[in-house]
Amino acid sequence: MEKFILISGPCLIEDQETALSIATHVKGMCDKLGIRYIFKGSFKKANRTSIESKMGIGDKEALAILKHVGTTLGIETLTDIHESSDAALAAAYVDHLQIPAFLCRQTDLLIAAGETGKGVNIKKGQFLSPEAMKFPLEKVQSTGNKNIWLCERGTTFGYSELIVDATAITRLKEHGVPVIMDCTHATQKPNRTVGTTGGDPDLIETLAIAAVSTGADGLFIETHPDPKSAGSDSATMLQMDKLELILRRMMMMREAREKAMNI
């Protein structure tokens, strides 16, 4: 059985001290539990709701922090990209690239990510079925890159809610690549009139339970020591001291599922 994956870190790279502190803390948990840890941090946020929202501290400054964290702790790193030109830039600093859900049909972006040879985590668009994710997957695969994950993050329901289909993980796994559950962004409450996205991080564990019980290969959980002060997604990020208990429970559930599936 492949190692369970945790993609975790702050939403936005804020400064080196915070990034390194979060990565060190989460790495310690993952080492104890036998989890493959990938540190995630956005080097910029090009998809904020309001023009007044923070986009980042500077592209190369943030990417340098990502590289420093990875090198210092000996861990894999991931960041999201929004334009084709971001792919080669970010690939020089991190191990994996992430395609945001809203951009998962952008052919040039997907191909540029694939051509870097880095791992590519493609988030399922809120507007797509699990079956329709074959097309973004095929675009990256057309570059010869086989190191690809698909990531479930909920489906738009009305204007301000996301719904996670309990069958989504199983259906995504039919594509033959690892599937990650984004437990953070699936709790979002988008399209609010105040200019920021809401959310409910208390539901993160519920989504994690559903994902692990249906065979997810990993979880995506943004975390921060003080979510209220975070530069992005403060309403959805998990308080860092709550993460270890969730991970312990998930690993126990995963082991139980493996035994049950072999009966």
NUZADO-528094 format. One record per residue (C-alpha): x, y, z; residue in one letter; residue number from 0; chain. Coordinates in Angstrom, 3 decimals, decimal comma, padded with zeros to 6 digits. Layout:
BEGIN
+----------+----------+----------+------+------+-------+
!     east !    north !       up ! resn ! resi ! chain !
+----------+----------+----------+------+------+-------+
!        X !        Y !        Z !    A !  NUM !     A !
...
+----------+----------+----------+------+------+-------+
***
This chain:
BEGIN
+----------+----------+----------+------+------+-------+
!     east !    north !       up ! resn ! resi ! chain !
+----------+----------+----------+------+------+-------+
!  000,000 !  000,000 !  000,000 !    M !    0 !     A !
!  001,349 !  003,406 ! -000,985 !    E !    1 !     A !
!  001,996 !  005,930 !  001,745 !    K !    2 !     A !
! -000,923 !  008,173 !  002,599 !    F !    3 !     A !
! -000,352 !  011,755 !  001,423 !    I !    4 !     A !
! -000,926 !  014,981 !  003,308 !    L !    5 !     A !
! -000,685 !  018,270 !  001,426 !    I !    6 !     A !
! -000,682 !  020,946 !  004,093 !    S !    7 !     A !
!  000,575 !  024,421 !  004,894 !    G !    8 !     A !
! -000,686 !  027,989 !  004,856 !    P !    9 !     A !
! -002,833 !  029,230 !  002,014 !    C !   10 !     A !
! -000,480 !  032,093 !  001,177 !    L !   11 !     A !
!  003,250 !  032,359 !  001,868 !    I !   12 !     A !
!  003,426 !  035,214 !  004,380 !    E !   13 !     A !
!  007,021 !  035,116 !  005,604 !    D !   14 !     A !
!  009,820 !  032,596 !  006,083 !    Q !   15 !     A !
!  009,405 !  032,227 !  009,847 !    E !   16 !     A !
!  005,715 !  031,314 !  009,653 !    T !   17 !     A !
!  006,186 !  028,937 !  006,727 !    A !   18 !     A !
!  009,085 !  027,126 !  008,368 !    L !   19 !     A !
!  007,258 !  026,896 !  011,699 !    S !   20 !     A !
!  004,160 !  025,341 !  010,125 !    I !   21 !     A !
!  006,167 !  022,922 !  007,983 !    A !   22 !     A !
!  008,310 !  021,802 !  010,932 !    T !   23 !     A !
!  005,252 !  021,167 !  013,096 !    H !   24 !     A !
!  003,322 !  019,231 !  010,442 !    V !   25 !     A !
!  006,393 !  017,242 !  009,365 !    K !   26 !     A !
!  006,794 !  016,033 !  012,943 !    G !   27 !     A !
!  003,229 !  014,714 !  012,960 !    M !   28 !     A !
!  003,603 !  013,017 !  009,590 !    C !   29 !     A !
!  006,905 !  011,395 !  010,525 !    D !   30 !     A !
!  005,270 !  009,831 !  013,591 !    K !   31 !     A !
!  002,289 !  008,563 !  011,621 !    L !   32 !     A !
!  004,113 !  007,369 !  008,502 !    G !   33 !     A !
!  002,487 !  009,938 !  006,216 !    I !   34 !     A !
!  004,097 !  011,371 !  003,074 !    R !   35 !     A !
!  004,118 !  015,106 !  003,758 !    Y !   36 !     A !
!  004,053 !  017,775 !  001,053 !    I !   37 !     A !
!  004,274 !  021,382 !  002,198 !    F !   38 !     A !
!  001,859 !  023,662 !  000,365 !    K !   39 !     A !
!  002,002 !  027,424 !  000,098 !    G !   40 !     A !
!  000,785 !  029,760 ! -002,640 !    S !   41 !     A !
!  003,516 !  032,056 ! -003,926 !    F !   42 !     A !
!  000,754 !  034,374 ! -005,092 !    K !   43 !     A !
! -003,020 !  034,401 ! -005,138 !    K !   44 !     A !
! -004,284 !  035,595 ! -008,501 !    A !   45 !     A !
! -007,870 !  034,534 ! -007,786 !    N !   46 !     A !
! -008,871 !  036,600 ! -004,748 !    R !   47 !     A !
! -012,455 !  037,824 ! -004,507 !    T !   48 !     A !
! -011,695 !  041,480 ! -003,832 !    S !   49 !     A !
! -009,050 !  043,742 ! -005,345 !    I !   50 !     A !
! -008,215 !  044,743 ! -001,768 !    E !   51 !     A !
! -007,265 !  041,172 ! -000,783 !    S !   52 !     A !
! -003,605 !  040,250 ! -000,372 !    K !   53 !     A !
! -002,037 !  038,593 ! -003,412 !    M !   54 !     A !
!  001,397 !  037,847 ! -001,984 !    G !   55 !     A !
!  004,721 !  039,186 ! -000,803 !    I !   56 !     A !
!  006,358 !  039,018 ! -004,235 !    G !   57 !     A !
!  006,728 !  036,048 ! -006,564 !    D !   58 !     A !
!  010,430 !  035,306 ! -006,246 !    K !   59 !     A !
!  010,480 !  036,154 ! -002,541 !    E !   60 !     A !
!  007,705 !  033,650 ! -001,832 !    A !   61 !     A !
!  009,169 !  030,991 ! -004,115 !    L !   62 !     A !
!  012,543 !  031,361 ! -002,396 !    A !   63 !     A !
!  010,824 !  030,689 !  000,941 !    I !   64 !     A !
!  009,193 !  027,558 ! -000,479 !    L !   65 !     A !
!  012,570 !  026,310 ! -001,674 !    K !   66 !     A !
!  014,189 !  027,136 !  001,671 !    H !   67 !     A !
!  011,519 !  025,191 !  003,570 !    V !   68 !     A !
!  011,885 !  022,183 !  001,300 !    G !   69 !     A !
!  015,672 !  022,161 !  001,444 !    T !   70 !     A !
!  015,926 !  022,846 !  005,170 !    T !   71 !     A !
!  013,469 !  020,137 !  006,213 !    L !   72 !     A !
!  014,057 !  017,699 !  003,361 !    G !   73 !     A !
!  010,398 !  017,676 !  002,359 !    I !   74 !     A !
!  008,454 !  017,985 ! -000,887 !    E !   75 !     A !
!  006,826 !  021,307 ! -001,728 !    T !   76 !     A !
!  003,842 !  022,405 ! -003,803 !    L !   77 !     A !
!  002,469 !  025,703 ! -005,057 !    T !   78 !     A !
! -000,402 !  026,662 ! -007,341 !    D !   79 !     A !
!  000,003 !  028,397 ! -010,680 !    I !   80 !     A !
! -002,453 !  030,590 ! -012,567 !    H !   81 !     A !
! -000,805 !  031,418 ! -015,883 !    E !   82 !     A !
!  001,250 !  029,356 ! -018,320 !    S !   83 !     A !
!  004,296 !  031,527 ! -017,637 !    S !   84 !     A !
!  004,087 !  030,609 ! -013,931 !    D !   85 !     A !
!  004,863 !  026,946 ! -014,629 !    A !   86 !     A !
!  008,556 !  027,188 ! -015,516 !    A !   87 !     A !
!  009,111 !  029,909 ! -012,922 !    L !   88 !     A !
!  007,621 !  027,929 ! -010,041 !    A !   89 !     A !
!  009,115 !  024,622 ! -011,190 !    A !   90 !     A !
!  012,592 !  025,979 ! -010,470 !    A !   91 !     A !
!  011,693 !  026,203 ! -006,769 !    Y !   92 !     A !
!  009,158 !  023,473 ! -005,912 !    V !   93 !     A !
!  008,531 !  019,766 ! -006,469 !    D !   94 !     A !
!  004,866 !  019,893 ! -007,474 !    H !   95 !     A !
!  002,518 !  022,315 ! -009,229 !    L !   96 !     A !
! -001,174 !  022,711 ! -008,543 !    Q !   97 !     A !
! -003,870 !  023,700 ! -011,011 !    I !   98 !     A !
! -006,676 !  025,694 ! -009,317 !    P !   99 !     A !
! -010,192 !  024,346 ! -009,755 !    A !  100 !     A !
! -011,454 !  027,337 ! -011,735 !    F !  101 !     A !
! -008,579 !  026,852 ! -014,215 !    L !  102 !     A !
! -008,707 !  023,095 ! -014,713 !    C !  103 !     A !
! -009,879 !  023,437 ! -018,338 !    R !  104 !     A !
! -007,128 !  025,865 ! -019,373 !    Q !  105 !     A !
! -005,249 !  023,844 ! -021,979 !    T !  106 !     A !
! -002,120 !  026,010 ! -022,162 !    D !  107 !     A !
! -001,803 !  026,030 ! -018,366 !    L !  108 !     A !
! -002,167 !  022,266 ! -018,047 !    L !  109 !     A !
!  000,321 !  021,570 ! -020,816 !    I !  110 !     A !
!  002,833 !  024,054 ! -019,406 !    A !  111 !     A !
!  002,574 !  022,364 ! -016,013 !    A !  112 !     A !
!  003,001 !  018,922 ! -017,531 !    G !  113 !     A !
!  006,021 !  019,962 ! -019,566 !    E !  114 !     A !
!  007,946 !  020,910 ! -016,420 !    T !  115 !     A !
!  008,105 !  017,236 ! -015,453 !    G !  116 !     A !
!  006,982 !  018,139 ! -011,946 !    K !  117 !     A !
!  004,110 !  016,462 ! -010,150 !    G !  118 !     A !
!  000,796 !  018,067 ! -011,079 !    V !  119 !     A !
! -002,194 !  018,217 ! -008,725 !    N !  120 !     A !
! -005,303 !  019,076 ! -010,771 !    I !  121 !     A !
! -008,216 !  020,318 ! -008,719 !    K !  122 !     A !
! -011,632 !  019,313 ! -010,015 !    K !  123 !     A !
! -013,618 !  022,300 ! -011,168 !    G !  124 !     A !
! -016,669 !  023,102 ! -009,065 !    Q !  125 !     A !
! -018,583 !  022,889 ! -012,323 !    F !  126 !     A !
! -017,330 !  019,464 ! -013,505 !    L !  127 !     A !
! -018,374 !  015,886 ! -012,859 !    S !  128 !     A !
! -015,725 !  013,384 ! -011,737 !    P !  129 !     A !
! -015,989 !  011,730 ! -015,168 !    E !  130 !     A !
! -015,270 !  015,004 ! -016,993 !    A !  131 !     A !
! -011,890 !  015,228 ! -015,252 !    M !  132 !     A !
! -010,566 !  012,790 ! -017,852 !    K !  133 !     A !
! -010,025 !  015,742 ! -020,174 !    F !  134 !     A !
! -007,763 !  017,865 ! -017,929 !    P !  135 !     A !
! -005,919 !  014,660 ! -017,048 !    L !  136 !     A !
! -005,383 !  013,800 ! -020,712 !    E !  137 !     A !
! -003,970 !  017,263 ! -021,413 !    K !  138 !     A !
! -001,219 !  016,822 ! -018,814 !    V !  139 !     A !
! -000,618 !  013,213 ! -019,855 !    Q !  140 !     A !
! -000,142 !  014,373 ! -023,457 !    S !  141 !     A !
!  003,184 !  015,900 ! -022,376 !    T !  142 !     A !
!  004,461 !  012,511 ! -021,241 !    G !  143 !     A !
!  004,094 !  013,458 ! -017,576 !    N !  144 !     A !
!  002,594 !  010,597 ! -015,561 !    K !  145 !     A !
!  003,030 !  012,104 ! -012,084 !    N !  146 !     A !
! -000,489 !  013,451 ! -011,725 !    I !  147 !     A !
! -003,120 !  013,582 ! -008,987 !    W !  148 !     A !
! -006,770 !  014,563 ! -009,193 !    L !  149 !     A !
! -008,182 !  016,588 ! -006,329 !    C !  150 !     A !
! -011,822 !  016,742 ! -005,243 !    E !  151 !     A !
! -012,947 !  020,057 ! -003,697 !    R !  152 !     A !
! -016,734 !  020,096 ! -003,922 !    G !  153 !     A !
! -019,338 !  021,096 ! -006,471 !    T !  154 !     A !
! -021,187 !  024,403 ! -006,713 !    T !  155 !     A !
! -024,712 !  024,252 ! -005,359 !    F !  156 !     A !
! -026,630 !  027,467 ! -005,807 !    G !  157 !     A !
! -024,551 !  030,587 ! -005,350 !    Y !  158 !     A !
! -022,966 !  030,279 ! -001,930 !    S !  159 !     A !
! -022,583 !  026,617 ! -001,044 !    E !  160 !     A !
! -020,382 !  023,711 ! -002,103 !    L !  161 !     A !
! -021,536 !  020,112 ! -001,877 !    I !  162 !     A !
! -019,210 !  017,108 ! -001,714 !    V !  163 !     A !
! -020,634 !  014,040 ! -003,425 !    D !  164 !     A !
! -019,918 !  010,920 ! -001,383 !    A !  165 !     A !
! -019,278 !  009,002 ! -004,624 !    T !  166 !     A !
! -016,762 !  011,500 ! -006,026 !    A !  167 !     A !
! -013,570 !  009,835 ! -004,740 !    I !  168 !     A !
! -014,587 !  006,429 ! -006,092 !    T !  169 !     A !
! -015,510 !  007,907 ! -009,467 !    R !  170 !     A !
! -012,323 !  009,965 ! -009,733 !    L !  171 !     A !
! -010,218 !  006,888 ! -008,964 !    K !  172 !     A !
! -011,598 !  005,305 ! -012,133 !    E !  173 !     A !
! -009,151 !  007,525 ! -014,038 !    H !  174 !     A !
! -006,266 !  005,449 ! -012,700 !    G !  175 !     A !
! -004,338 !  008,154 ! -010,837 !    V !  176 !     A !
! -004,131 !  009,006 ! -007,110 !    P !  177 !     A !
! -006,984 !  011,087 ! -005,727 !    V !  178 !     A !
! -006,651 !  013,767 ! -003,053 !    I !  179 !     A !
! -009,513 !  015,262 ! -001,031 !    M !  180 !     A !
! -009,271 !  019,007 ! -000,449 !    D !  181 !     A !
! -010,968 !  019,182 !  002,933 !    C !  182 !     A !
! -010,298 !  022,902 !  003,271 !    T !  183 !     A !
! -011,745 !  024,493 !  000,165 !    H !  184 !     A !
! -014,713 !  022,115 !  000,116 !    A !  185 !     A !
! -015,938 !  023,875 !  003,273 !    T !  186 !     A !
! -015,918 !  027,278 !  001,572 !    Q !  187 !     A !
! -018,954 !  029,547 !  001,329 !    K !  188 !     A !
! -018,149 !  031,561 ! -001,809 !    P !  189 !     A !
! -019,824 !  034,538 ! -003,458 !    N !  190 !     A !
! -020,488 !  036,483 ! -000,290 !    R !  191 !     A !
! -021,208 !  040,172 ! -000,730 !    T !  192 !     A !
! -018,552 !  041,266 !  001,796 !    V !  193 !     A !
! -015,688 !  040,532 ! -000,635 !    G !  194 !     A !
! -014,214 !  037,570 !  001,237 !    T !  195 !     A !
! -015,017 !  033,865 !  001,085 !    T !  196 !     A !
! -016,556 !  032,296 !  004,165 !    G !  197 !     A !
! -016,223 !  028,759 !  005,402 !    G !  198 !     A !
! -016,590 !  026,262 !  008,224 !    D !  199 !     A !
! -013,359 !  024,507 !  009,257 !    P !  200 !     A !
! -015,292 !  022,455 !  011,828 !    D !  201 !     A !
! -016,445 !  020,343 !  008,870 !    L !  202 !     A !
! -012,912 !  019,444 !  007,749 !    I !  203 !     A !
! -012,809 !  016,242 !  009,784 !    E !  204 !     A !
! -016,219 !  015,159 !  008,460 !    T !  205 !     A !
! -015,000 !  015,524 !  004,887 !    L !  206 !     A !
! -011,762 !  013,716 !  005,742 !    A !  207 !     A !
! -013,707 !  010,789 !  007,208 !    I !  208 !     A !
! -015,849 !  010,496 !  004,083 !    A !  209 !     A !
! -012,807 !  010,679 !  001,813 !    A !  210 !     A !
! -010,678 !  008,138 !  003,668 !    V !  211 !     A !
! -013,577 !  005,713 !  003,993 !    S !  212 !     A !
! -014,098 !  005,806 !  000,220 !    T !  213 !     A !
! -010,448 !  005,265 ! -000,664 !    G !  214 !     A !
! -008,814 !  008,685 ! -001,004 !    A !  215 !     A !
! -005,039 !  008,483 ! -001,422 !    D !  216 !     A !
! -004,451 !  011,649 !  000,543 !    G !  217 !     A !
! -005,843 !  014,821 !  002,069 !    L !  218 !     A !
! -005,298 !  018,519 !  001,412 !    F !  219 !     A !
! -005,692 !  020,544 !  004,615 !    I !  220 !     A !
! -004,533 !  024,132 !  004,935 !    E !  221 !     A !
! -003,432 !  024,916 !  008,461 !    T !  222 !     A !
! -002,115 !  027,882 !  010,420 !    H !  223 !     A !
! -001,216 !  028,603 !  014,060 !    P !  224 !     A !
! -003,549 !  031,619 !  013,994 !    D !  225 !     A !
! -006,037 !  031,348 !  011,119 !    P !  226 !     A !
! -007,639 !  034,714 !  011,868 !    K !  227 !     A !
! -004,363 !  036,471 !  011,069 !    S !  228 !     A !
! -003,659 !  034,461 !  007,902 !    A !  229 !     A !
! -003,253 !  036,380 !  004,661 !    G !  230 !     A !
! -005,775 !  034,236 !  002,782 !    S !  231 !     A !
! -008,563 !  031,726 !  003,495 !    D !  232 !     A !
! -008,670 !  032,645 !  007,168 !    S !  233 !     A !
! -012,291 !  031,439 !  007,384 !    A !  234 !     A !
! -011,517 !  027,909 !  006,213 !    T !  235 !     A !
! -008,056 !  027,050 !  007,534 !    M !  236 !     A !
! -007,726 !  024,523 !  010,320 !    L !  237 !     A !
! -006,185 !  025,635 !  013,594 !    Q !  238 !     A !
! -002,816 !  023,861 !  013,553 !    M !  239 !     A !
! -003,125 !  022,273 !  016,988 !    D !  240 !     A !
! -006,255 !  020,408 !  015,809 !    K !  241 !     A !
! -004,514 !  018,665 !  012,917 !    L !  242 !     A !
! -002,735 !  015,789 !  014,666 !    E !  243 !     A !
! -005,857 !  014,256 !  016,193 !    L !  244 !     A !
! -007,574 !  014,301 !  012,789 !    I !  245 !     A !
! -004,574 !  012,639 !  011,162 !    L !  246 !     A !
! -004,403 !  009,954 !  013,839 !    R !  247 !     A !
! -008,057 !  009,142 !  013,346 !    R !  248 !     A !
! -007,661 !  009,080 !  009,568 !    M !  249 !     A !
! -004,755 !  006,659 !  009,691 !    M !  250 !     A !
! -006,737 !  004,334 !  011,972 !    M !  251 !     A !
! -009,689 !  004,530 !  009,592 !    M !  252 !     A !
! -007,477 !  003,856 !  006,581 !    R !  253 !     A !
! -006,050 !  000,752 !  008,214 !    E !  254 !     A !
! -009,538 ! -000,430 !  009,126 !    A !  255 !     A !
! -010,742 !  000,158 !  005,574 !    R !  256 !     A !
! -007,884 ! -001,873 !  004,123 !    E !  257 !     A !
! -008,754 ! -004,779 !  006,394 !    K !  258 !     A !
! -012,443 ! -004,522 !  005,564 !    A !  259 !     A !
! -011,799 ! -004,433 !  001,820 !    M !  260 !     A !
! -009,796 ! -007,666 !  002,077 !    N !  261 !     A !
! -012,575 ! -009,679 !  003,737 !    I !  262 !     A !
+----------+----------+----------+------+------+-------+
***
